[in-house]
Amino acid sequence: MKVTKIDSANATIEATIVQDEINKSVEKIAKQLSKTAKIDGFRKGKVPVSAVKKQYGEKLVEDAEGDVLKAILADALKEMDVDNSKLIGEPKVTKWEKTDEKIDVEIKIALRPEISIDDYSKAIPDVKLKKVTKKAVTERVQELAKAQAPFIDVDEDRALVDGDTAKLNFEGSVDGVVFEGGTAEDFSLTLGSKQFIPGFEDQVVGMKKDEEKVIKVTFPAEYGGKELAGKDAEFKVKINSIQTKEKVTMNAELAKKMLPGQDDATMEQLNDKVEEQLATESKGEVYGDLKAKLLDNLVNHFNFDLPEFVVEQEIDLELNKKAQSMSEDEIKDLRENPTKVDELRETFRADASRSVKATFIIDALAAKENIVVNEQEVMQTLYMEALQTGQDPQAIYTQYKDSGYLPAVQMSMVEDRLLTKILDTKVEAK
């Protein structure tokens, strides 16, 4: 056996298995199996080894070869003084030349990279957070309060303005023919919501109660209904009433309403809460840009060997993504020209290597910082996202689980927490 350690993350094992080793392993497995095998004509535990060999011939040879390969791998790891836990993925048999007398094999193995966690403070970009102003707090409180305020009818004789809600009847037609879904009565339309196709709301602005008008618009070319896409249309519109949001009074009653469960809530407490939310939002925006820069800096800072097969797997993933966007002719061309496939794969190598490197860095730093995300937290995150998009939370979670995507979500959450913690240290140091 010859063991060649290419670098700290890759090694090659070359060995020759003589037929006698296979035969001995077959004999050992057959003897063990004879104690439990069920073969017609023999009592359990009394099955002759010869009968077991006859019944399971090829399977015994395959199992014996597998056992010999495991022994070779164990001896190689011992020679390299590497623990089995350092292995990444399954060893890859790159050569298997079999004759009647022997088998020449070559096995490639990947080892977890050795990353020295040194001082990487220079890799952390400067963090400058914006201070939340009193004006921003007041505007947000007013915005939130207005969103909860009830609508009231406008009694004065005035025209509709942006922000008003018009109660209206409308009837839409194309070439004089009323189309399906184009008619409604007493429909509530908040001006500025962009609920209707472009141009409609603009022409409602300025109308008064009981006023009637024909509004002319053109459906967008990308409109969902193909029969209407790109068509000119007319809407007969009548305003039934005008509504606006009730004016908000900034007092303790508002604070109690917006801070449920706090019967003694004050405007000061509400302002503090809103200021905290704005600070969190601002921090999220700043960190959103800095996290990518930080990760890129960390990749450039740390230097270590990468497991070849992990990089190759990442390249394969990118190649498959690319193939999904290619035409049938392009894919056919690749199938007929293996050289082009190799050339295309190489275009992904640099990015794939950086991606794999980043993953190992995150893994090492997360372990050092004791950052852990359990499955319950992953489930809660997926549930919340599903609820926010109106999807079935359990169905989404099951879909991710069955597709094998949960580890990727978990790793993404670990990465986000780690980068946030690292950036926080820069803020605290200022």
N, C-alpha and C positions, 0 to 999 in steps of 0.2 A: 504494500500500500504506500502511495505517495501523497502527502498532504502539502498543498501549496497555498499559503495565505497571501492572497493577492494584495489585500490591504486590511484595515481593521474591521471592514464590514463585508468582505467577500473572500471566499476560499473555494478551492477545487480539490476534490478527492479522486485519485485514480487508483483502481484496484483490479486484480484479476481473481475471479472466483473459480476455483477448480471444481470439476464435477463431483469429486468426492465430498466436498463441503455440502453441496446440494443434497447428495444422497443421504448423508448423515442427518441433515435437517429434516428430510422427508421421513426418514425412519423414526426420528424423535416425535414428529407431529403425528404420524400414523399410530404410534404406541399410545400417545395421549388420547387420541380420538377413539381408539378401540375400546376405551373404558366407558364412553358415553354414546357412541354411535348406535343407531338402530338400523340393522340390516336384516332383511327377511331371511329366516332359516337359522338365525343365531340369537341366543339370549343376550339381553343387555349386559354389558360388562364382560362378555365372553366372546366377543367378535375377534377373530384372528386378524393380525396385522396385514396379512396377505389379502384378506377380503376388503379391508379398509382401503388398501392401495388400489385394488381393482375398481372399487366403487367411486373413489374420489381422486383418481390418478392425476389429472391435469391440475386440479385445484390444490392438491398437496404440493405439487412442484411450484406453483405460483406462490403459495404461502411460505414455502421453504426459501425461495429466492428473496421474498420480502424480509424474512427473518435474518438472512445473511446480510442484506443491505443495511438493516437496522444495526447489526453488530459492527459493520464497517464504519457506519456513521458514529456510533458510540466510541469506537477506538480512535477515530479521527479527532473528535472533540476532546478526548482525553489527552491525545498527543499535543493538541493546540492549547490545552489547559483552559478550555472554554466550557462553561456550564450550559446544559441543554436549554435552559430558560432564555439564553441569549439568541437562540435561533429565531428567525423571522420567517413565517410561512413554511411551506413544505419544501424539503430538499428537491432539487430538480435534476433528474437523471438525463444528462446530455449525451451520453454514449452507452449503448447496450449491444455489444457485438457477441453473439452467442454461437458456439460451435459444440461438437459432441464432447469435447474435453474441458472447455472452460468458457467463462463469460468475462469479457473485458468491459469494465464500466467506468464512467466518469460522472461524478456528482458535483453539482454546484450548490453551495449553501450561502445563505445571507445571514449576517449577524447584526444585532442591534448596534447602531453607531455609538461610539464612546464620545460623549459631549462634555467638555470641561466647562463648567459654569463659572466663568471668571467675571470680572467687573465689566458690565456692559452699559454703564450709565451714559457713556458718550453716544450710545445708539438711540437714546430716548430724546425725541424732539422737544423743543420748548412748548410749554402749554400756557396759553394766555386765554383765560376765561373772561367773558364780558360780564360786567356788573349789571345786575337787574335794577332798572330805574323805577322810581315811584310812579312815573307816568305809565310805564309798561304794565305795572301791577294794576293800576286803576283801570286801564283800558281792557285788560284781560277780565277783571272782575265784572266790568260793565258788559263785556261780550258774553260771558257765561250767564250773567243774570238775564240779559236780553233773550238769550236762547230759551230760558225757562219761563219767561214772562208770557202771559196769555195774550191772544189776539183780541182787539176791541174794534168795533165798527167806527169808521170815520163819518161823523155826521155832517161836517162842514162840506161845502161845495168846492172841492178842489180836485186837481188832476192827480193821476197816479204818478208816483216817483219811485226810484230805485229803493228796494227794501220793503215797499208795500206789498200786501197780498191782495190780488184781485180775484173776486168771485165772478166767474164769467161763463157764458155759454159760447161754444164755438162749433162750426161745421166746416170741415175741410173738403176740398174737391180738386181734382186734376182734370183739366179739359172739360170742366162742367159736370164731371161725374164724382159723386161723393164716395170717398174711399173708406174701407173698413178701418175702424179704430180712430177715425178722424172727427168724431162727434162726441160732445159731452155737454152736460148742463151743470151749472153751479160749481164748476171746477176751480180748485184753489191753486193759484199760480203766484208764487213769490217772485217778484221781479228782481233779477240779478242772480237767480239760482241756476240759470242756464239749463232749465228743465226741458225747454222746447228747442226745436231746431234753430240754428242761428238766424237772427233777424226778426223772429217773432216777438220776443219780449221787448225789443227796442221800439217796436211800433205800438205796443200796448202802453208804454210809458207816455204820459200826457193825456190819456183818455180819462173821461169822467164817468161817474155813476149814470147808468141808463144810456150811455152813448153806444152807438153801433158803428162798426167800421169793417171794411174788407181789407185784410192784411195779405200782402203778396210775398211769398218766400220761395226759395228753391231748396229742395232736399239735397243734402250732401251726396256726392258721388259714392261715398263709402257707407251710405245709410244701410241699416240692417235689412229692411224690406226691399228686395230687388225691384219690385214693381213700382216703387216710389223713388228709388235712388236716382239722383240727378234731375228729377222732374220739377217743373214749375207748378206751384200750388197756390190756391186762394183759400183763406179762412174768413168766414163771416163771424165776427166777434161782437158780443154784447156784454157790457160790464153790468153786473147785478149789484155789486157792492164793493166797497174798499175797506180793507182792514189793515191795522198796523199794530205793532207790539205796544203793550201798555208801558208807560214810562216807569223806569225802575228807580226806586228810592234806596239810596245807600245807607242802610241803618242796621240795627241789631236783628230786626226781623229777617232781613235778607241773609245775614250771616247764619242765623239758625236754620233757614231754609236750605242753604248751600252746604252746611256742615251738619248733616243729619246725625242724631245721637248726642249732639252737644247742646243741651237746652240753655246753657248760659253762654253760648257763642257770641263773640263780639266781632266788629268789623276789623279790629286789629288782628284777631286770630285768623280771620278769613284772608286778610292781606298777607299775613305771614305764610299761610298755606299756599296761596297763589304764587308768592315770591319764590317759595321752595320749588314749586312745579316749573316755573319759568327758568330757574337756575338749572334744574335737571334737564330741561329741554335744550337749553343753550349749551350745556356741557355735552349732551348727546350729539349735537350738531358739530361742535368743535372736535370731539373725539372721533366722530365718524370719518373725518378727513385724516386725522392724525394716526389712527390705528393702522391704516394701510402703509403709511410712511414708516411707522415704528416697526411693523413686521418686515418691511423691506430692509430697514437698517439692521435688524437682528440677523436676517439671512446673510447680509454682507459681513456682519461682525464675526459670526461663528464659522469655523472651518473644520469639517470632518468628512470622513468617507461615507458614501451613500451605498446602500445595498442595490446592486444592479437590477435585480429582478423587480424590486419595488418601483424603480424608475421606469422599467419596461412596462409594467402594469399601468402606470400613469399615462405613458405614451399611448398604450392601447386604448385607454378610455377616451383620450382626446381624439384619437384616430376614428373611433366609433362615432363620436359626436360629429366630427367633420363629415363622415360618410352619410349621416342622416340628412345633411343639407346638400348633398351632391346629386346630380342627375344620374339616371340609369346609364347613360352613355359614359359618363365619367367613371362610374363604378366598374363598368365593363372594361374600360381601358386599363384600370388598375389591376383587375383580375388577370388580364392578358399580359401585363408588364410588371412582374415582381420588382424590377429595379425601381420603377416609379413609386411603388408602395414603400420601399426602403427610403427613398428620397423624401417622400411625404412624411414618414415617421420621424425622420431626423429633424424636420422643421419644428417638431414639438419637444425635442429633447431638452433644450435650455429651460423652457418654462416648466416642463415636467420635473426636472431636477430641482428647480427652485421651490416648486410646490411640495415635493417630497421632503426637501431640507427644512422647509418651514414647519411641516407637520412634526418632524422629530424635535425641532427646537421648542415648539409649543408644548409637546409632550414632556420634555425634560424640565422646562421652566415651571410648568403646571405642577409637576411632582415636587419640585423644590419649594414652591409657594403653597403647597398643600391645597390646590384648587381642584375640587371634585364636583361633578354634576351627576346626580343619581337619576335613575330611570323615572322616578316620580316627578322630578323637576322637568324632565324632557316631556312627559305626558302633559303636565300643566301648561307648558309653553305651547305645545301643539293645540291643546284644547282652547287656549285663549285666542290664538291666531284664527282657529276655525270659527269661533263665535264672532270675532270681529269681521269676518268675511261672509257670515251667514251660512256656513257649512256645518255638517253634522260632525261634532268633535270626535265621537267614538269611531265613526267611519274613517275619518282622516288619520287617527292614531293607528287603527288597524291596517290601513293602506301603507303607511310608513313602515310599520313593523313587518308586514308580509313582504314588502319590497326590500327589506334589509337596510333601510335608510336611517334607522334610529341611531346607530353609532356615529353617522356623519353629523346628525343634528346635535348629538351630545358633544362631539368634538368641537363643533362650531360654537356652542355655548361656553365650553371650557376656554376656547381661544378668546372669546369676547370678554369674559371675566378676567382672564390673565392680562390682556392688553389694557383693560380699564384700570386694573390694580397698578400696573407699571406706570401708566400715565398719571395716576393719582399721586404717585410718589414725587413726581416732578412738580405738581401743583403745590403739594405740602412743603416742598423745599424752598418755595419762593418767598 
